[in-house]
Amino acid sequence: MDFILVLIVSVTHNYYIVENYNDIVYLTEMFMISFLPKIITTMDA
């Protein structure tokens, strides 16, 4: 019983970590997409 409980807790914990990671990746992609044109124009100039 304890083992199953620990397993469930660890799985949900890992799930939350993955969800947070996905949010960070999403925000980073949005940041890059919004700033990429400015970076490219600065490099061209």
CHARMM-style PDB file with segment names, atoms N, HN, CA, C and O in Angstrom:
ATOM      1  N   MET     1       0.834  -1.196   0.000  1.00  0.00      PROA
ATOM      2  CA  MET     1       0.000   0.000   0.000  1.00  0.00      PROA
ATOM      3  C   MET     1       0.875   1.256   0.000  1.00  0.00      PROA
ATOM      4  O   MET     1       0.644   2.176  -0.785  1.00  0.00      PROA
ATOM      5  N   ASP     2       1.865   1.294   0.866  1.00  0.00      PROA
ATOM      6  HN  ASP     2       2.053   0.547   1.504  1.00  0.00      PROA
ATOM      7  CA  ASP     2       2.749   2.455   0.924  1.00  0.00      PROA
ATOM      8  C   ASP     2       3.511   2.618  -0.390  1.00  0.00      PROA
ATOM      9  O   ASP     2       3.697   3.732  -0.880  1.00  0.00      PROA
ATOM     10  N   PHE     3       3.946   1.500  -0.947  1.00  0.00      PROA
ATOM     11  HN  PHE     3       3.796   0.595  -0.549  1.00  0.00      PROA
ATOM     12  CA  PHE     3       4.702   1.552  -2.201  1.00  0.00      PROA
ATOM     13  C   PHE     3       3.849   2.162  -3.316  1.00  0.00      PROA
ATOM     14  O   PHE     3       4.322   2.994  -4.089  1.00  0.00      PROA
ATOM     15  N   ILE     4       2.593   1.739  -3.386  1.00  0.00      PROA
ATOM     16  HN  ILE     4       2.208   1.063  -2.758  1.00  0.00      PROA
ATOM     17  CA  ILE     4       1.693   2.256  -4.423  1.00  0.00      PROA
ATOM     18  C   ILE     4       1.466   3.753  -4.213  1.00  0.00      PROA
ATOM     19  O   ILE     4       1.428   4.523  -5.173  1.00  0.00      PROA
ATOM     20  N   LEU     5       1.314   4.157  -2.951  1.00  0.00      PROA
ATOM     21  HN  LEU     5       1.345   3.531  -2.171  1.00  0.00      PROA
ATOM     22  CA  LEU     5       1.100   5.568  -2.649  1.00  0.00      PROA
ATOM     23  C   LEU     5       2.313   6.396  -3.065  1.00  0.00      PROA
ATOM     24  O   LEU     5       2.172   7.461  -3.666  1.00  0.00      PROA
ATOM     25  N   VAL     6       3.501   5.898  -2.741  1.00  0.00      PROA
ATOM     26  HN  VAL     6       3.615   5.033  -2.253  1.00  0.00      PROA
ATOM     27  CA  VAL     6       4.738   6.590  -3.114  1.00  0.00      PROA
ATOM     28  C   VAL     6       4.858   6.652  -4.635  1.00  0.00      PROA
ATOM     29  O   VAL     6       5.274   7.672  -5.185  1.00  0.00      PROA
ATOM     30  N   LEU     7       4.498   5.573  -5.307  1.00  0.00      PROA
ATOM     31  HN  LEU     7       4.160   4.745  -4.860  1.00  0.00      PROA
ATOM     32  CA  LEU     7       4.559   5.535  -6.767  1.00  0.00      PROA
ATOM     33  C   LEU     7       3.636   6.597  -7.365  1.00  0.00      PROA
ATOM     34  O   LEU     7       4.023   7.325  -8.278  1.00  0.00      PROA
ATOM     35  N   ILE     8       2.421   6.678  -6.843  1.00  0.00      PROA
ATOM     36  HN  ILE     8       2.106   6.086  -6.101  1.00  0.00      PROA
ATOM     37  CA  ILE     8       1.450   7.656  -7.343  1.00  0.00      PROA
ATOM     38  C   ILE     8       1.965   9.076  -7.113  1.00  0.00      PROA
ATOM     39  O   ILE     8       1.868   9.928  -7.996  1.00  0.00      PROA
ATOM     40  N   VAL     9       2.512   9.324  -5.924  1.00  0.00      PROA
ATOM     41  HN  VAL     9       2.591   8.632  -5.207  1.00  0.00      PROA
ATOM     42  CA  VAL     9       3.023  10.661  -5.603  1.00  0.00      PROA
ATOM     43  C   VAL     9       4.178  11.020  -6.528  1.00  0.00      PROA
ATOM     44  O   VAL     9       4.240  12.141  -7.034  1.00  0.00      PROA
ATOM     45  N   SER    10       5.090  10.083  -6.755  1.00  0.00      PROA
ATOM     46  HN  SER    10       5.039   9.172  -6.344  1.00  0.00      PROA
ATOM     47  CA  SER    10       6.248  10.362  -7.611  1.00  0.00      PROA
ATOM     48  C   SER    10       5.802  10.592  -9.056  1.00  0.00      PROA
ATOM     49  O   SER    10       6.343  11.465  -9.734  1.00  0.00      PROA
ATOM     50  N   VAL    11       4.839   9.833  -9.526  1.00  0.00      PROA
ATOM     51  HN  VAL    11       4.399   9.124  -8.975  1.00  0.00      PROA
ATOM     52  CA  VAL    11       4.352   9.992 -10.900  1.00  0.00      PROA
ATOM     53  C   VAL    11       3.687  11.357 -11.065  1.00  0.00      PROA
ATOM     54  O   VAL    11       3.934  12.056 -12.048  1.00  0.00      PROA
ATOM     55  N   THR    12       2.842  11.736 -10.103  1.00  0.00      PROA
ATOM     56  HN  THR    12       2.641  11.168  -9.305  1.00  0.00      PROA
ATOM     57  CA  THR    12       2.180  13.040 -10.206  1.00  0.00      PROA
ATOM     58  C   THR    12       3.206  14.156 -10.091  1.00  0.00      PROA
ATOM     59  O   THR    12       3.086  15.181 -10.761  1.00  0.00      PROA
ATOM     60  N   HSD    13       4.219  13.965  -9.242  1.00  0.00      PROA
ATOM     61  HN  HSD    13       4.317  13.132  -8.697  1.00  0.00      PROA
ATOM     62  CA  HSD    13       5.282  14.963  -9.098  1.00  0.00      PROA
ATOM     63  C   HSD    13       6.022  15.130 -10.421  1.00  0.00      PROA
ATOM     64  O   HSD    13       6.254  16.257 -10.858  1.00  0.00      PROA
ATOM     65  N   ASN    14       6.391  14.039 -11.055  1.00  0.00      PROA
ATOM     66  HN  ASN    14       6.203  13.123 -10.699  1.00  0.00      PROA
ATOM     67  CA  ASN    14       7.070  14.099 -12.349  1.00  0.00      PROA
ATOM     68  C   ASN    14       6.163  14.732 -13.404  1.00  0.00      PROA
ATOM     69  O   ASN    14       6.628  15.483 -14.262  1.00  0.00      PROA
ATOM     70  N   TYR    15       4.865  14.423 -13.334  1.00  0.00      PROA
ATOM     71  HN  TYR    15       4.487  13.813 -12.637  1.00  0.00      PROA
ATOM     72  CA  TYR    15       3.913  15.003 -14.283  1.00  0.00      PROA
ATOM     73  C   TYR    15       3.898  16.526 -14.159  1.00  0.00      PROA
ATOM     74  O   TYR    15       3.904  17.240 -15.161  1.00  0.00      PROA
ATOM     75  N   TYR    16       3.879  17.011 -12.924  1.00  0.00      PROA
ATOM     76  HN  TYR    16       3.874  16.431 -12.109  1.00  0.00      PROA
ATOM     77  CA  TYR    16       3.873  18.461 -12.718  1.00  0.00      PROA
ATOM     78  C   TYR    16       5.167  19.089 -13.212  1.00  0.00      PROA
ATOM     79  O   TYR    16       5.148  20.176 -13.790  1.00  0.00      PROA
ATOM     80  N   ILE    17       6.292  18.413 -12.990  1.00  0.00      PROA
ATOM     81  HN  ILE    17       6.308  17.530 -12.521  1.00  0.00      PROA
ATOM     82  CA  ILE    17       7.580  18.917 -13.473  1.00  0.00      PROA
ATOM     83  C   ILE    17       7.551  19.017 -14.999  1.00  0.00      PROA
ATOM     84  O   ILE    17       7.985  20.022 -15.563  1.00  0.00      PROA
ATOM     85  N   VAL    18       7.044  17.988 -15.662  1.00  0.00      PROA
ATOM     86  HN  VAL    18       6.691  17.172 -15.204  1.00  0.00      PROA
ATOM     87  CA  VAL    18       6.972  17.984 -17.126  1.00  0.00      PROA
ATOM     88  C   VAL    18       6.051  19.099 -17.612  1.00  0.00      PROA
ATOM     89  O   VAL    18       6.356  19.775 -18.595  1.00  0.00      PROA
ATOM     90  N   GLU    19       4.920  19.292 -16.924  1.00  0.00      PROA
ATOM     91  HN  GLU    19       4.672  18.743 -16.126  1.00  0.00      PROA
ATOM     92  CA  GLU    19       3.993  20.352 -17.311  1.00  0.00      PROA
ATOM     93  C   GLU    19       4.648  21.717 -17.173  1.00  0.00      PROA
ATOM     94  O   GLU    19       4.509  22.564 -18.055  1.00  0.00      PROA
ATOM     95  N   ASN    20       5.358  21.937 -16.082  1.00  0.00      PROA
ATOM     96  HN  ASN    20       5.471  21.249 -15.365  1.00  0.00      PROA
ATOM     97  CA  ASN    20       6.048  23.213 -15.888  1.00  0.00      PROA
ATOM     98  C   ASN    20       7.118  23.399 -16.954  1.00  0.00      PROA
ATOM     99  O   ASN    20       7.302  24.500 -17.472  1.00  0.00      PROA
ATOM    100  N   TYR    21       7.827  22.314 -17.281  1.00  0.00      PROA
ATOM    101  HN  TYR    21       7.678  21.419 -16.860  1.00  0.00      PROA
ATOM    102  CA  TYR    21       8.863  22.377 -18.318  1.00  0.00      PROA
ATOM    103  C   TYR    21       8.244  22.757 -19.661  1.00  0.00      PROA
ATOM    104  O   TYR    21       8.800  23.567 -20.403  1.00  0.00      PROA
ATOM    105  N   ASN    22       7.092  22.166 -19.967  1.00  0.00      PROA
ATOM    106  HN  ASN    22       6.640  21.508 -19.364  1.00  0.00      PROA
ATOM    107  CA  ASN    22       6.420  22.482 -21.226  1.00  0.00      PROA
ATOM    108  C   ASN    22       6.004  23.951 -21.259  1.00  0.00      PROA
ATOM    109  O   ASN    22       6.096  24.606 -22.297  1.00  0.00      PROA
ATOM    110  N   ASP    23       5.542  24.467 -20.105  1.00  0.00      PROA
ATOM    111  HN  ASP    23       5.468  23.935 -19.262  1.00  0.00      PROA
ATOM    112  CA  ASP    23       5.170  25.874 -20.043  1.00  0.00      PROA
ATOM    113  C   ASP    23       6.382  26.759 -20.295  1.00  0.00      PROA
ATOM    114  O   ASP    23       6.291  27.756 -21.011  1.00  0.00      PROA
ATOM    115  N   ILE    24       7.521  26.392 -19.703  1.00  0.00      PROA
ATOM    116  HN  ILE    24       7.594  25.582 -19.121  1.00  0.00      PROA
ATOM    117  CA  ILE    24       8.747  27.177 -19.880  1.00  0.00      PROA
ATOM    118  C   ILE    24       9.185  27.148 -21.340  1.00  0.00      PROA
ATOM    119  O   ILE    24       9.563  28.177 -21.901  1.00  0.00      PROA
ATOM    120  N   VAL    25       9.134  25.965 -21.953  1.00  0.00      PROA
ATOM    121  HN  VAL    25       8.827  25.129 -21.498  1.00  0.00      PROA
ATOM    122  CA  VAL    25       9.519  25.840 -23.367  1.00  0.00      PROA
ATOM    123  C   VAL    25       8.580  26.675 -24.241  1.00  0.00      PROA
ATOM    124  O   VAL    25       9.022  27.351 -25.170  1.00  0.00      PROA
ATOM    125  N   TYR    26       7.288  26.622 -23.935  1.00  0.00      PROA
ATOM    126  HN  TYR    26       6.929  26.073 -23.180  1.00  0.00      PROA
ATOM    127  CA  TYR    26       6.301  27.396 -24.696  1.00  0.00      PROA
ATOM    128  C   TYR    26       6.582  28.891 -24.581  1.00  0.00      PROA
ATOM    129  O   TYR    26       6.573  29.611 -25.579  1.00  0.00      PROA
ATOM    130  N   LEU    27       6.832  29.356 -23.346  1.00  0.00      PROA
ATOM    131  HN  LEU    27       6.839  28.772 -22.535  1.00  0.00      PROA
ATOM    132  CA  LEU    27       7.119  30.776 -23.143  1.00  0.00      PROA
ATOM    133  C   LEU    27       8.400  31.177 -23.855  1.00  0.00      PROA
ATOM    134  O   LEU    27       8.482  32.257 -24.440  1.00  0.00      PROA
ATOM    135  N   THR    28       9.404  30.300 -23.805  1.00  0.00      PROA
ATOM    136  HN  THR    28       9.337  29.423 -23.330  1.00  0.00      PROA
ATOM    137  CA  THR    28      10.674  30.595 -24.468  1.00  0.00      PROA
ATOM    138  C   THR    28      10.478  30.689 -25.984  1.00  0.00      PROA
ATOM    139  O   THR    28      11.041  31.567 -26.639  1.00  0.00      PROA
ATOM    140  N   GLU    29       9.681  29.781 -26.527  1.00  0.00      PROA
ATOM    141  HN  GLU    29       9.224  29.068 -25.996  1.00  0.00      PROA
ATOM    142  CA  GLU    29       9.419  29.823 -27.969  1.00  0.00      PROA
ATOM    143  C   GLU    29       8.678  31.102 -28.349  1.00  0.00      PROA
ATOM    144  O   GLU    29       8.999  31.732 -29.356  1.00  0.00      PROA
ATOM    145  N   MET    30       7.689  31.485 -27.544  1.00  0.00      PROA
ATOM    146  HN  MET    30       7.428  30.973 -26.725  1.00  0.00      PROA
ATOM    147  CA  MET    30       6.956  32.722 -27.810  1.00  0.00      PROA
ATOM    148  C   MET    30       7.909  33.915 -27.750  1.00  0.00      PROA
ATOM    149  O   MET    30       7.829  34.829 -28.572  1.00  0.00      PROA
ATOM    150  N   PHE    31       8.817  33.895 -26.760  1.00  0.00      PROA
ATOM    151  HN  PHE    31       8.882  33.153 -26.092  1.00  0.00      PROA
ATOM    152  CA  PHE    31       9.797  34.976 -26.610  1.00  0.00      PROA
ATOM    153  C   PHE    31      10.695  35.048 -27.836  1.00  0.00      PROA
ATOM    154  O   PHE    31      10.934  36.129 -28.375  1.00  0.00      PROA
ATOM    155  N   MET    32      11.191  33.897 -28.276  1.00  0.00      PROA
ATOM    156  HN  MET    32      10.997  33.019 -27.838  1.00  0.00      PROA
ATOM    157  CA  MET    32      12.095  33.854 -29.424  1.00  0.00      PROA
ATOM    158  C   MET    32      11.374  34.308 -30.690  1.00  0.00      PROA
ATOM    159  O   MET    32      11.925  35.071 -31.482  1.00  0.00      PROA
ATOM    160  N   ILE    33      10.145  33.838 -30.878  1.00  0.00      PROA
ATOM    161  HN  ILE    33       9.698  33.217 -30.234  1.00  0.00      PROA
ATOM    162  CA  ILE    33       9.394  34.190 -32.088  1.00  0.00      PROA
ATOM    163  C   ILE    33       9.128  35.694 -32.126  1.00  0.00      PROA
ATOM    164  O   ILE    33       9.179  36.310 -33.190  1.00  0.00      PROA
ATOM    165  N   SER    34       8.843  36.284 -30.959  1.00  0.00      PROA
ATOM    166  HN  SER    34       8.801  35.783 -30.095  1.00  0.00      PROA
ATOM    167  CA  SER    34       8.511  37.710 -30.933  1.00  0.00      PROA
ATOM    168  C   SER    34       9.752  38.580 -31.091  1.00  0.00      PROA
ATOM    169  O   SER    34       9.663  39.696 -31.601  1.00  0.00      PROA
ATOM    170  N   PHE    35      10.928  38.072 -30.651  1.00  0.00      PROA
ATOM    171  HN  PHE    35      11.000  37.165 -30.237  1.00  0.00      PROA
ATOM    172  CA  PHE    35      12.142  38.885 -30.705  1.00  0.00      PROA
ATOM    173  C   PHE    35      13.040  38.540 -31.889  1.00  0.00      PROA
ATOM    174  O   PHE    35      13.990  39.271 -32.171  1.00  0.00      PROA
ATOM    175  N   LEU    36      12.758  37.448 -32.584  1.00  0.00      PROA
ATOM    176  HN  LEU    36      11.986  36.855 -32.356  1.00  0.00      PROA
ATOM    177  CA  LEU    36      13.623  37.027 -33.684  1.00  0.00      PROA
ATOM    178  C   LEU    36      13.728  38.093 -34.780  1.00  0.00      PROA
ATOM    179  O   LEU    36      14.840  38.366 -35.232  1.00  0.00      PROA
ATOM    180  N   PRO    37      12.638  38.703 -35.227  1.00  0.00      PROA
ATOM    181  CA  PRO    37      12.762  39.736 -36.270  1.00  0.00      PROA
ATOM    182  C   PRO    37      13.668  40.883 -35.844  1.00  0.00      PROA
ATOM    183  O   PRO    37      14.451  41.379 -36.654  1.00  0.00      PROA
ATOM    184  N   LYS    38      13.578  41.313 -34.590  1.00  0.00      PROA
ATOM    185  HN  LYS    38      12.942  40.910 -33.932  1.00  0.00      PROA
ATOM    186  CA  LYS    38      14.431  42.406 -34.103  1.00  0.00      PROA
ATOM    187  C   LYS    38      15.893  41.977 -34.126  1.00  0.00      PROA
ATOM    188  O   LYS    38      16.767  42.754 -34.512  1.00  0.00      PROA
ATOM    189  N   ILE    39      16.156  40.742 -33.712  1.00  0.00      PROA
ATOM    190  HN  ILE    39      15.446  40.111 -33.399  1.00  0.00      PROA
ATOM    191  CA  ILE    39      17.537  40.241 -33.699  1.00  0.00      PROA
ATOM    192  C   ILE    39      18.074  40.179 -35.131  1.00  0.00      PROA
ATOM    193  O   ILE    39      19.215  40.566 -35.382  1.00  0.00      PROA
ATOM    194  N   ILE    40      17.254  39.694 -36.068  1.00  0.00      PROA
ATOM    195  HN  ILE    40      16.327  39.380 -35.863  1.00  0.00      PROA
ATOM    196  CA  ILE    40      17.697  39.554 -37.461  1.00  0.00      PROA
ATOM    197  C   ILE    40      17.969  40.932 -38.059  1.00  0.00      PROA
ATOM    198  O   ILE    40      18.976  41.116 -38.743  1.00  0.00      PROA
ATOM    199  N   THR    41      17.091  41.899 -37.814  1.00  0.00      PROA
ATOM    200  HN  THR    41      16.273  41.749 -37.259  1.00  0.00      PROA
ATOM    201  CA  THR    41      17.286  43.235 -38.378  1.00  0.00      PROA
ATOM    202  C   THR    41      18.516  43.891 -37.764  1.00  0.00      PROA
ATOM    203  O   THR    41      19.228  44.627 -38.446  1.00  0.00      PROA
ATOM    204  N   THR    42      18.771  43.636 -36.494  1.00  0.00      PROA
ATOM    205  HN  THR    42      18.193  43.039 -35.939  1.00  0.00      PROA
ATOM    206  CA  THR    42      19.967  44.188 -35.847  1.00  0.00      PROA
ATOM    207  C   THR    42      21.223  43.572 -36.455  1.00  0.00      PROA
ATOM    208  O   THR    42      22.223  44.262 -36.656  1.00  0.00      PROA
ATOM    209  N   MET    43      21.172  42.281 -36.746  1.00  0.00      PROA
ATOM    210  HN  MET    43      20.360  41.720 -36.583  1.00  0.00      PROA
ATOM    211  CA  MET    43      22.334  41.616 -37.341  1.00  0.00      PROA
ATOM    212  C   MET    43      22.570  42.122 -38.763  1.00  0.00      PROA
ATOM    213  O   MET    43      23.718  42.298 -39.172  1.00  0.00      PROA
ATOM    214  N   ASP    44      21.505  42.355 -39.516  1.00  0.00      PROA
ATOM    215  HN  ASP    44      20.573  42.212 -39.185  1.00  0.00      PROA
ATOM    216  CA  ASP    44      21.651  42.853 -40.881  1.00  0.00      PROA
ATOM    217  C   ASP    44      22.229  44.267 -40.884  1.00  0.00      PROA
ATOM    218  O   ASP    44      23.052  44.607 -41.735  1.00  0.00      PROA
ATOM    219  N   ALA    45      21.799  45.079 -39.937  1.00  0.00      PROA
ATOM    220  HN  ALA    45      21.131  44.803 -39.246  1.00  0.00      PROA
ATOM    221  CA  ALA    45      22.279  46.463 -39.851  1.00  0.00      PROA
ATOM    222  C   ALA    45      23.702  46.458 -39.281  1.00  0.00      PROA
ATOM    223  OT1 ALA    45      24.306  47.519 -39.120  1.00  0.00      PROA
TER     224      ALA     45
END
